[in-house]
Amino acid sequence: MDQAQSQPQTQSDSRKRPWFAAVLGLFITGLGQIYLRRWLRALGWLALAFLVGGLFVPESVLMDPMQASFWDAAPLLAVGAVSVLDAYVLARQHNRRIEIQEATLCASCHRELEDDVSFCPWCATETPTKADE
């Protein structure tokens, strides 16, 4: 049993579901980033939503969102949409990093590697062997 299999995976080392992160972000801005354990990024999105809400959205929209027009709420909707996209992309990048760490993909060209090669047959980048780790 190699070292990677003997150590239990932590929450931050486990794969994340990009669509789940995006759906969480639809409910509350920054919630998808919290799922990904990116605390400061979540706080940043939440702060940006409050800032945009305070500066660019009429107070009447904040008091009674059901009576608001689309264009009055558009700045907040834009922040929320970009936050959802950010959560999705972060989850995909997180999963890609895990695949590279497991040495199934080349760190340079991201193509699949076989276990017994010391270089990528696609781009000729050296790959770390189990003895190197």
Buried (B, 14 or more C-beta within 10 A) or exposed (E): EEEEEEEEEEEEEEEBEBEBBBBBBBEBBBBBBBBBEBEEBBEBBBEBBEEBBEEEBEEEBBEEEEEBEEEBBBBBEEBBEBBBEBBBEBBEEBBEEBEBBEBEBBBBEEEEBEEEEEEBEEEEEEBEEEEEE
